[in-house]
Amino acid sequence: MKVSVPATSANLGPGFDSLGLAIAMKNQVIIRPSKFHSVSLKGEGSNNPVLKDNNMFISIFNDFYHNLAVKKRHYRFEFYNEIPLSRGLGSSSAVIVSAIASAYAIEGIKLEKDKLLNLALAYENHPDNITPAVMGGFNVSTVQDNEVRFINKSIPRSLKAVVVVPNRPISTQLSRKSLPFKYSKEDVIFNISHSSILTAAFMSEDWKMLKNASLDKVHQKYRMKQMPELFDVQKTSLRAGSLMSTLSGSGSTLFSICFADDAKKIEKALKTKFPHFKVFTSDFDNSGVRIDI
């Protein structure tokens, strides 16, 4: 059995903890029956023995498997990770979603995506990453009565993501501590209006609105100050033709959207100016979590 979950980019500027989309870069786990429990890890994080020994996937998988399984069995888990760790691309959400989905699939129990999403909420209380990880595409989401309420929209193939992954992380915990305790009414209204326009732009595919709609006054500048080069990355991406360029999650990745015809030009400009960062172009993912048996 193979379970794959896409990377995600959350916030998208003004949509703090509510907007997110899925990128066609995946973490995969292949699960095979085995005489004893074993784990192998390739790709991102493979050089970190702590990840293998204290595997969050196995912990969450066992939370569900031990309750669901009629007869306990041993498995070999083979992880193939494409999503960079601690870079704001939803690596934790991918682990959570794939672990829960795997436990149900192994026991042959059908799990609707809506239910999977709400089960994942117990491990990740912000829906902006877990929703696109489960559903794919662009999502606006909120939590009400301990359930995720969301609207989903597929992203056309005429758009590409250009992703800049710095060579060091920004701590999510420290990143949140850098945010103000209070905001002015003007800044709050600014973000409400811009996240609303940004959502409308995605839903109506009015891509010319993205640049201005993706402006933010709540979190980006405070987080990006921890890595000032990101301001220059953002400016370079927009000057080269990106439709929008925002901090991905809490960072340190800088995420941009562009027309497919402009992707190579933008990627080249960013690689030339920031040779010490990883820069690549990706499609978007409209499928979300996938299970192949």
Residue, then its C-alpha position, 0 to 999 in steps of 0.5 A: m500500500k502506498v499513501s502520498v500527501p502533497a506539500t502545502s503553502a499556508n497563509l498566502g499573505p493575509g489569510f493567516d491560519s485560514l488560506g492554503l493550497a497544495i503543491a505537487m511535491k509529495n511525501q510517500v510511505i509504502i507499507r508492507p506486511s513484515k515479520f517484525h516492525s521496521v522503518s526506512l527513510k529516504g529523501e528529506g530528513s534521511n540523515n537525521p536519526v532522530l526522525k527515524d527513532n522518534n517517528m511521528f508517523i508511527s506514533i499517530f498511526n498506532d493511535f488509530y491502528h490499535n483501536l481499529a485492528v481486529k488482529k495486530r500485525h507487523y509492518r515495514f514502513e518505507f518513507y520517501n520524503e520530498i517535502p523539506l523539513s521545518r521550512g513552512l511547506g506542511s511537512s508535519s501536516a503530511v505526516i499527520v494526514s498520511a498516518i491516519a489515512s494509513a491506519y484506516a486503509i490497512e484495516g480496509i475501513k473507508l474513510e471519507k476525506d471530510k472525516l480524515l480532515n477532522l481527525a487530523l485537526a486533533y494533531e494540528n489545530h490550524p486548518d490552513n495546512i491540513t485542509p489542502a493536504v487532504m483535499g488538494g487545490f486552494n482552500v479557505s477554511t476555519v474551525q467551528d464546533n471542533e470541525v473544519r469548514f472549508i471551500n475548495k477550488s482546483i488550481p488550473r495547470s496554466l499556473k505554476a509555483v516557484v519555490v525558494v527554500p532557504n538553507r536554514p529554518i525559521s522556528t514556528q514557535l519563535s516565529r509566532k512569538s515575534l508577532p504583536f500582542k495587539y493590532s490596530k483596527e486599520d491593520v485588521i481591516f486591511n487583512i480582512s479585506h485583502s484575504s477576502i479579495l484573495t479568496a475571490a480572486f482564486m475562486s473567479e480565477d482573476w489572477k491579475m488581482l493576486k499581487n495586491a490581494s496577497l499583501d499582509k500587515v499581520h504576520q509576514k514582515y515580523r517573521m521575515k525580519q528573522m531572515p532579512e534576505l527574504f525581503d529581497v527574494q520576494k522583490t526579485s520574484l515579483r520583478a521577474g513576473s510573479l503574480m504573487s509572492t508570500l512567505s510560506g506558512s511561518g517560513s523560511t520558504l518563500f512561495s510564488i505563483c506565476f503563469a506557466d510561461d513565466a516560470k523558467k524566467i522567474e526561477k532563473a532570476l532567483k537562482t542567479k541572485f540566491p545561489h545558496f538557496k534551493v529554487f524550483t518550479s512545481d505544478f499544483d496538486n488538486s488531488g490531496v491525499r492518495i491511497d494506492i493499494 
